[in-house]
Amino acid sequence: MRALEHYVQQRNEIRAMFKSRPLTLLDAKDRQTLADDISSALSPENLTCDGELPRSVIQKKWQMLTRVRQQLQSLDPAVAFYE
């Protein structure tokens, strides 16, 4: 669960800049929000930064996001990811 916890921490740091409420893994709505964020981050445009990132960076980013997605799914099988 370390990758998931790290991802939530990163998302909360960004949310704090915009004075948004922090996300928690204890709340079902927050878990779905995280699932939506992960799905968005895995879209080809976002994953590759519109083709600007080198392949090695894209691969690392994809591996991290898929690991986070798997950990979130194991924590809450009810979360829905879109493709």
Z-matrix of the N, CA and C atoms (Angstrom, degrees):
N
C 1 1.449
C 2 1.533 1 112.17
N 3 1.294 2 115.97 1 -0.08
C 4 1.460 3 119.68 2 -176.78
C 5 1.522 4 112.99 3 -62.44
N 6 1.321 5 116.45 4 -41.14
C 7 1.469 6 119.93 5 179.94
C 8 1.528 7 110.19 6 -64.33
N 9 1.324 8 116.68 7 -41.60
C 10 1.459 9 121.23 8 178.77
C 11 1.529 10 111.02 9 -64.00
N 12 1.315 11 116.46 10 -45.72
C 13 1.469 12 120.25 11 179.59
C 14 1.535 13 110.86 12 -62.32
N 15 1.314 14 116.50 13 -40.13
C 16 1.463 15 120.78 14 178.07
C 17 1.531 16 110.38 15 -64.98
N 18 1.328 17 116.78 16 -41.48
C 19 1.465 18 121.19 17 178.87
C 20 1.531 19 110.42 18 -62.23
N 21 1.325 20 116.74 19 -44.16
C 22 1.469 21 120.42 20 179.07
C 23 1.528 22 109.66 21 -62.35
N 24 1.309 23 117.19 22 -41.83
C 25 1.467 24 120.83 23 178.61
C 26 1.534 25 110.26 24 -60.44
N 27 1.327 26 117.30 25 -44.50
C 28 1.469 27 121.14 26 178.72
C 29 1.524 28 111.18 27 -62.34
N 30 1.321 29 116.71 28 -44.97
C 31 1.467 30 120.71 29 179.56
C 32 1.522 31 110.29 30 -62.13
N 33 1.341 32 116.87 31 -39.95
C 34 1.459 33 120.19 32 -179.34
C 35 1.528 34 112.02 33 -69.21
N 36 1.309 35 117.73 34 -32.50
C 37 1.468 36 120.43 35 175.56
C 38 1.524 37 110.38 36 -63.64
N 39 1.319 38 116.63 37 -40.93
C 40 1.457 39 120.71 38 177.67
C 41 1.528 40 110.22 39 -68.22
N 42 1.336 41 116.01 40 -43.67
C 43 1.469 42 119.57 41 179.44
C 44 1.532 43 111.05 42 -61.99
N 45 1.320 44 117.92 43 -34.11
C 46 1.464 45 121.30 44 -179.80
C 47 1.528 46 111.00 45 -64.16
N 48 1.326 47 117.34 46 -33.62
C 49 1.459 48 120.66 47 178.02
C 50 1.529 49 111.37 48 -62.05
N 51 1.328 50 115.09 49 -29.72
C 52 1.461 51 120.44 50 -179.73
C 53 1.525 52 112.06 51 -101.87
N 54 1.325 53 115.19 52 12.37
C 55 1.456 54 122.67 53 178.79
C 56 1.527 55 112.64 54 56.95
N 57 1.337 56 116.03 55 36.78
C 58 1.462 57 122.17 56 176.35
C 59 1.518 58 109.66 57 -92.79
N 60 1.293 59 115.30 58 154.02
C 61 1.465 60 122.20 59 178.85
C 62 1.535 61 109.57 60 -62.99
N 63 1.329 62 117.65 61 137.04
C 64 1.470 63 119.06 62 178.09
C 65 1.530 64 111.46 63 -67.62
N 66 1.322 65 114.89 64 149.56
C 67 1.460 66 121.39 65 177.10
C 68 1.525 67 109.40 66 -87.36
N 69 1.326 68 115.59 67 149.96
C 70 1.456 69 120.70 68 176.91
C 71 1.527 70 109.52 69 -133.35
N 72 1.303 71 115.91 70 148.32
C 73 1.464 72 120.30 71 177.78
C 74 1.520 73 111.82 72 -76.82
N 75 1.322 74 118.03 73 -7.58
C 76 1.457 75 122.09 74 -179.22
C 77 1.528 76 112.50 75 -81.94
N 78 1.327 77 117.53 76 -14.60
C 79 1.461 78 122.49 77 -175.78
C 80 1.528 79 109.93 78 -106.87
N 81 1.336 80 117.00 79 128.81
C 82 1.467 81 121.51 80 -177.71
C 83 1.532 82 111.54 81 -62.60
N 84 1.318 83 117.79 82 -39.41
C 85 1.470 84 120.30 83 178.75
C 86 1.522 85 110.98 84 -64.67
N 87 1.312 86 116.37 85 -39.67
C 88 1.470 87 120.22 86 177.65
C 89 1.528 88 111.01 87 -65.45
N 90 1.323 89 116.44 88 -39.10
C 91 1.472 90 119.31 89 177.78
C 92 1.524 91 110.38 90 -62.91
N 93 1.340 92 117.09 91 -38.76
C 94 1.457 93 119.66 92 177.86
C 95 1.525 94 110.66 93 -69.04
N 96 1.326 95 117.11 94 -37.91
C 97 1.469 96 120.63 95 175.94
C 98 1.524 97 109.85 96 -59.53
N 99 1.320 98 116.79 97 -43.01
C 100 1.464 99 120.74 98 177.75
C 101 1.525 100 111.00 99 -63.48
N 102 1.334 101 116.89 100 -40.45
C 103 1.463 102 120.59 101 178.17
C 104 1.523 103 110.28 102 -61.78
N 105 1.324 104 116.46 103 -41.46
C 106 1.468 105 120.32 104 177.80
C 107 1.528 106 110.82 105 -64.48
N 108 1.336 107 116.86 106 -41.35
C 109 1.470 108 121.09 107 177.77
C 110 1.528 109 111.06 108 -61.23
N 111 1.322 110 115.96 109 -43.83
C 112 1.468 111 120.82 110 -179.45
C 113 1.521 112 110.31 111 -64.65
N 114 1.340 113 116.52 112 -44.82
C 115 1.466 114 120.09 113 178.29
C 116 1.520 115 110.69 114 -58.50
N 117 1.313 116 116.34 115 -43.62
C 118 1.457 117 120.57 116 179.01
C 119 1.531 118 111.17 117 -63.85
N 120 1.320 119 116.56 118 -43.43
C 121 1.466 120 120.66 119 -179.28
C 122 1.525 121 111.97 120 -64.77
N 123 1.342 122 116.75 121 -26.98
C 124 1.459 123 120.63 122 -179.78
C 125 1.528 124 113.50 123 -86.46
N 126 1.319 125 117.36 124 -2.95
C 127 1.467 126 118.61 125 177.32
C 128 1.536 127 107.80 126 -65.15
N 129 1.313 128 117.52 127 147.33
C 130 1.468 129 119.77 128 -176.90
C 131 1.529 130 114.33 129 -54.46
N 132 1.326 131 116.74 130 -40.25
C 133 1.464 132 119.90 131 -178.70
C 134 1.524 133 111.51 132 -64.09
N 135 1.331 134 115.90 133 -45.43
C 136 1.462 135 119.96 134 -178.80
C 137 1.522 136 111.85 135 -74.89
N 138 1.317 137 116.71 136 -38.61
C 139 1.463 138 120.65 137 -178.53
C 140 1.524 139 111.22 138 -62.30
N 141 1.308 140 116.26 139 -39.27
C 142 1.470 141 120.07 140 -175.97
C 143 1.523 142 113.12 141 -99.51
N 144 1.339 143 117.36 142 -0.26
C 145 1.475 144 121.86 143 -173.24
C 146 1.522 145 109.07 144 51.87
N 147 1.345 146 113.81 145 52.90
C 148 1.472 147 122.41 146 -179.47
C 149 1.525 148 112.23 147 55.18
N 150 1.329 149 116.04 148 38.45
C 151 1.458 150 121.33 149 175.58
C 152 1.513 151 114.74 150 82.37
N 153 1.318 152 117.07 151 9.46
C 154 1.464 153 120.45 152 -176.62
C 155 1.532 154 113.58 153 -87.03
N 156 1.333 155 117.80 154 -20.33
C 157 1.467 156 120.01 155 -176.59
C 158 1.521 157 111.60 156 -85.38
N 159 1.330 158 116.85 157 147.22
C 160 1.472 159 119.50 158 174.19
C 161 1.534 160 110.17 159 -69.47
N 162 1.297 161 115.38 160 153.40
C 163 1.468 162 122.16 161 -176.77
C 164 1.532 163 112.43 162 -54.37
N 165 1.320 164 117.96 163 -38.74
C 166 1.466 165 120.81 164 -178.16
C 167 1.536 166 111.09 165 -64.39
N 168 1.321 167 117.13 166 -37.96
C 169 1.466 168 121.29 167 179.01
C 170 1.525 169 109.70 168 -70.26
N 171 1.330 170 116.08 169 -40.53
C 172 1.466 171 120.37 170 178.48
C 173 1.515 172 110.16 171 -61.02
N 174 1.313 173 117.40 172 -43.44
C 175 1.470 174 121.76 173 -179.42
C 176 1.528 175 111.10 174 -61.65
N 177 1.330 176 117.29 175 -45.98
C 178 1.467 177 121.25 176 179.40
C 179 1.521 178 111.03 177 -63.40
N 180 1.324 179 115.85 178 -42.77
C 181 1.461 180 120.89 179 179.01
C 182 1.531 181 110.49 180 -62.68
N 183 1.336 182 116.99 181 -44.81
C 184 1.463 183 121.97 182 179.37
C 185 1.530 184 110.87 183 -62.57
N 186 1.329 185 116.51 184 -44.42
C 187 1.472 186 120.11 185 179.68
C 188 1.524 187 111.26 186 -61.36
N 189 1.328 188 116.98 187 -43.90
C 190 1.456 189 120.81 188 -179.78
C 191 1.532 190 110.45 189 -63.85
N 192 1.329 191 116.48 190 -46.85
C 193 1.468 192 119.99 191 -177.80
C 194 1.526 193 112.35 192 -66.28
N 195 1.321 194 117.85 193 -37.92
C 196 1.464 195 119.11 194 178.24
C 197 1.535 196 110.82 195 -69.97
N 198 1.324 197 117.25 196 -34.34
C 199 1.472 198 120.60 197 175.45
C 200 1.536 199 110.04 198 -64.06
N 201 1.319 200 116.30 199 -43.99
C 202 1.466 201 121.39 200 178.30
C 203 1.526 202 109.90 201 -62.99
N 204 1.334 203 117.13 202 -43.18
C 205 1.466 204 120.85 203 178.67
C 206 1.529 205 111.02 204 -60.59
N 207 1.321 206 117.28 205 -44.07
C 208 1.468 207 120.85 206 179.65
C 209 1.526 208 110.69 207 -63.57
N 210 1.319 209 117.23 208 -41.85
C 211 1.461 210 120.37 209 -179.77
C 212 1.526 211 110.96 210 -66.21
N 213 1.319 212 117.29 211 -38.80
C 214 1.463 213 120.55 212 178.00
C 215 1.527 214 110.46 213 -67.27
N 216 1.322 215 117.32 214 -40.11
C 217 1.465 216 120.97 215 177.94
C 218 1.524 217 111.29 216 -65.07
N 219 1.317 218 117.68 217 -36.58
C 220 1.468 219 119.50 218 179.03
C 221 1.525 220 110.91 219 -71.15
N 222 1.320 221 116.12 220 -31.11
C 223 1.467 222 120.86 221 177.41
C 224 1.525 223 111.10 222 -73.12
N 225 1.334 224 116.77 223 -40.83
C 226 1.463 225 122.01 224 -177.64
C 227 1.523 226 109.34 225 -142.52
N 228 1.337 227 117.54 226 93.44
C 229 1.465 228 120.28 227 -179.67
C 230 1.524 229 114.13 228 -62.63
N 231 1.338 230 117.73 229 -13.51
C 232 1.467 231 120.98 230 -177.88
C 233 1.528 232 113.40 231 -81.34
N 234 1.343 233 117.86 232 -13.20
C 235 1.465 234 118.53 233 -179.77
C 236 1.525 235 109.15 234 -67.19
N 237 1.326 236 114.59 235 143.30
C 238 1.462 237 120.70 236 -177.85
C 239 1.519 238 109.59 237 -110.64
N 240 1.311 239 115.04 238 129.47
C 241 1.455 240 121.53 239 175.91
C 242 1.524 241 107.00 240 -107.59
N 243 1.299 242 116.96 241 140.46
C 244 1.464 243 119.79 242 176.07
C 245 1.519 244 108.39 243 -103.52
N 246 1.280 245 114.82 244 155.68
C 247 1.466 246 120.65 245 -179.17
C 248 1.496 247 110.55 246 -109.01
